[in-house]
Amino acid sequence: MAKVKKKLTTAQMRVRKKTKEENHRPPMIEGIDAEEDIQQHADPIWLHQHGFWEYIRDEGEKHEADTEDRDKR
């Protein structure tokens, strides 16, 4: 026989909603914020297809950023 689901009371729903909001964390990929990971690893075609146009860099900007990364190493 199937178990009958009981509806939550209004007070229980408020507590559940408050707890969910408090425990909400931003999505992480290997300990890095998801948006930062996208900026670091996505290619321009993927960014364009998914509407992340603000993250697309020009070739000149990309070249400058790559040389800065090499200088830091």
N, C-alpha and C positions, 0 to 999 in steps of 0.2 A: 504494500500500500504506500502511496506517495505521501511525503511529508507536507503538511499544510504550512504555507508561508504566512507568518504574522506580519501585519503592517506595523511600521514604527510609529510611535506617538510623535506629536509635534515637537515636544521637548527633545526626544531622542534624535529626531532629524536635525534639529538645530545643533546639538552636540556633535553629531557625525559630520555635518558640514563644516563646523568650526575646526574640528580636528583635521579634516582633509586639507583645509586652507593652510593650517599651521605646518603640516608635514609636506607641503608641496615644494619640491626642489626643481631647479631648472635641469633640463636634460643634459647629461654629460657623456662624452665619448672618451674613454681611457683617461678620465680625470680632467679633461679639458671641456670647457663650455662648448656646446654643439655648434653655435655660430662661429666661434673662433676656429674650430676644427674645419668647418666648411671654408672659411677664408683661407686657411693654410693649404688645404689639399684639393679643392675642387678646381676643375679646369673651366675656362671661359664658356665653353659650349654648355656644360651642365648648369653653370650659374645662369646663363641666359634662358635655358629651357625652364628653369624653376623660378624665374623672376627675381633673382638676386643681382640686379643690374648694378646696384651701388657697390658691390664687391668686385666688379670687373675692372681690372687695371689696364691702362694703355701699355703698349710694348715698351715705351720709354720708362714709364713708372716701374714696370716689372723688372727691367734690366737694372735700374738703380737700386731697387729693393734687393735683388739677388746679389749685387756687388756688396751692399751693406751687410748682408747675411754672411758672405764669405769673409769680410773684414773682421767680423765679430768672432769668428772661429779662431 
